Amino acid sequence: MESNKAPKIVKISKGTVVSDKMDKTVVVRVDTLKKHPKYLKRYTSSKKYKVHDPKNFYKEGDVVSFKSIRPISKDKKWKVIY
């Protein structure tokens, strides 16, 4: 029997830990460089993600990679790889 399901897409991102105050969770800031469509000036845009860190290993200032997973809570849909 053939399955018509599409393969699961796993997105991997890289960012800097900005907070490690929660248990088993770190807040990671991802910076992206964008270009204004009219004025062509480059600027930095940032977004924060709540990432699952089961061993509380990563601290503020660490650079981590994380991937998308099934939702763990309302905001946590990511897990630290390394």
Secondary structure, 3 states (H helix, E strand, C coil): CCCCCCCCCCCEEEEEEEECCCCCEEEEEEEEEEECCCCCCEEEEEEEEEEECCCCCCCCCCEEEEEECCCCCCCCCEEECC
